[in-house]
Amino acid sequence: MVTTGLLIRMQAQEGKEAEVVRFLGDVIPIVEAEPDTTALFAVQFGPSEFGVINAFPDEKGLQAHVAGHAGGALSEQAAQLFAAPPTIEPLRILASKLPA
């Protein structure tokens, strides 16, 4: 069961939308190596607004993700890809359906 998550919103710099899409795809192999990252969804809210939704079984899994390579990759690329620093919002997951 997952109980906690993150919603990360990012506004791409003008003309960098394709690079943001590529960056979000490149994060998947990094997150696959995190046993407590139960789910990750890279999403697009509008022409230049993107996001990532992560789910974890508990706060420990969330903290491991933030301290891991995916968080570092986001920090490293932020100035080159995004118009402003990404916003990170914690989520409390009330219900979920995950593959068995």
Contacts in CASP RR format, 6 or more apart in sequence:
PFRMAT RR
TARGET T0000
AUTHOR 0000-0000-0000
METHOD contacts of the structure
MODEL  1
MVTTGLLIRMQAQEGKEAEVVRFLGDVIPIVEAEPDTTALFAVQFGPSEF
GVINAFPDEKGLQAHVAGHAGGALSEQAAQLFAAPPTIEPLRILASKLPA
1 57 0 8 1.000
1 96 0 8 1.000
2 38 0 8 1.000
2 39 0 8 1.000
2 55 0 8 1.000
2 56 0 8 1.000
2 57 0 8 1.000
2 93 0 8 1.000
2 96 0 8 1.000
2 98 0 8 1.000
3 56 0 8 1.000
3 57 0 8 1.000
3 58 0 8 1.000
3 92 0 8 1.000
3 93 0 8 1.000
4 55 0 8 1.000
4 56 0 8 1.000
4 57 0 8 1.000
4 58 0 8 1.000
4 59 0 8 1.000
4 61 0 8 1.000
4 62 0 8 1.000
4 90 0 8 1.000
4 91 0 8 1.000
4 92 0 8 1.000
4 93 0 8 1.000
5 53 0 8 1.000
5 54 0 8 1.000
5 55 0 8 1.000
5 56 0 8 1.000
5 62 0 8 1.000
5 90 0 8 1.000
5 91 0 8 1.000
5 92 0 8 1.000
5 93 0 8 1.000
6 52 0 8 1.000
6 53 0 8 1.000
6 54 0 8 1.000
6 62 0 8 1.000
6 65 0 8 1.000
6 66 0 8 1.000
6 88 0 8 1.000
6 89 0 8 1.000
6 90 0 8 1.000
6 91 0 8 1.000
7 51 0 8 1.000
7 52 0 8 1.000
7 53 0 8 1.000
7 88 0 8 1.000
7 89 0 8 1.000
7 91 0 8 1.000
8 51 0 8 1.000
8 52 0 8 1.000
8 53 0 8 1.000
8 54 0 8 1.000
8 74 0 8 1.000
8 86 0 8 1.000
8 87 0 8 1.000
8 88 0 8 1.000
8 89 0 8 1.000
9 45 0 8 1.000
9 49 0 8 1.000
9 50 0 8 1.000
9 51 0 8 1.000
9 86 0 8 1.000
9 87 0 8 1.000
9 89 0 8 1.000
10 20 0 8 1.000
10 49 0 8 1.000
10 50 0 8 1.000
10 51 0 8 1.000
10 52 0 8 1.000
10 81 0 8 1.000
10 82 0 8 1.000
10 86 0 8 1.000
11 48 0 8 1.000
11 49 0 8 1.000
11 50 0 8 1.000
11 82 0 8 1.000
11 83 0 8 1.000
11 84 0 8 1.000
12 19 0 8 1.000
12 20 0 8 1.000
12 48 0 8 1.000
12 49 0 8 1.000
12 50 0 8 1.000
12 81 0 8 1.000
12 82 0 8 1.000
12 83 0 8 1.000
13 80 0 8 1.000
13 81 0 8 1.000
13 82 0 8 1.000
13 83 0 8 1.000
14 48 0 8 1.000
14 83 0 8 1.000
15 48 0 8 1.000
16 80 0 8 1.000
16 81 0 8 1.000
16 82 0 8 1.000
17 47 0 8 1.000
17 48 0 8 1.000
19 81 0 8 1.000
20 50 0 8 1.000
20 81 0 8 1.000
20 82 0 8 1.000
21 44 0 8 1.000
21 50 0 8 1.000
23 73 0 8 1.000
23 77 0 8 1.000
23 81 0 8 1.000
24 42 0 8 1.000
24 50 0 8 1.000
24 51 0 8 1.000
24 52 0 8 1.000
25 42 0 8 1.000
26 73 0 8 1.000
27 40 0 8 1.000
27 42 0 8 1.000
27 52 0 8 1.000
27 70 0 8 1.000
27 73 0 8 1.000
27 74 0 8 1.000
28 40 0 8 1.000
28 42 0 8 1.000
30 69 0 8 1.000
30 70 0 8 1.000
30 73 0 8 1.000
31 37 0 8 1.000
31 40 0 8 1.000
31 54 0 8 1.000
31 65 0 8 1.000
31 70 0 8 1.000
33 69 0 8 1.000
34 61 0 8 1.000
34 64 0 8 1.000
34 65 0 8 1.000
34 68 0 8 1.000
34 70 0 8 1.000
36 56 0 8 1.000
36 57 0 8 1.000
36 58 0 8 1.000
36 60 0 8 1.000
36 61 0 8 1.000
36 62 0 8 1.000
36 64 0 8 1.000
36 65 0 8 1.000
37 54 0 8 1.000
37 55 0 8 1.000
37 56 0 8 1.000
37 61 0 8 1.000
37 65 0 8 1.000
37 70 0 8 1.000
38 55 0 8 1.000
38 56 0 8 1.000
38 57 0 8 1.000
38 98 0 8 1.000
39 53 0 8 1.000
39 54 0 8 1.000
39 55 0 8 1.000
39 98 0 8 1.000
40 52 0 8 1.000
40 53 0 8 1.000
40 54 0 8 1.000
40 55 0 8 1.000
41 52 0 8 1.000
41 53 0 8 1.000
41 54 0 8 1.000
42 50 0 8 1.000
42 51 0 8 1.000
42 52 0 8 1.000
43 50 0 8 1.000
43 51 0 8 1.000
43 52 0 8 1.000
43 53 0 8 1.000
44 50 0 8 1.000
44 51 0 8 1.000
45 51 0 8 1.000
48 83 0 8 1.000
53 91 0 8 1.000
54 62 0 8 1.000
54 65 0 8 1.000
55 93 0 8 1.000
55 96 0 8 1.000
56 62 0 8 1.000
56 65 0 8 1.000
62 90 0 8 1.000
65 71 0 8 1.000
74 86 0 8 1.000
78 85 0 8 1.000
78 86 0 8 1.000
END
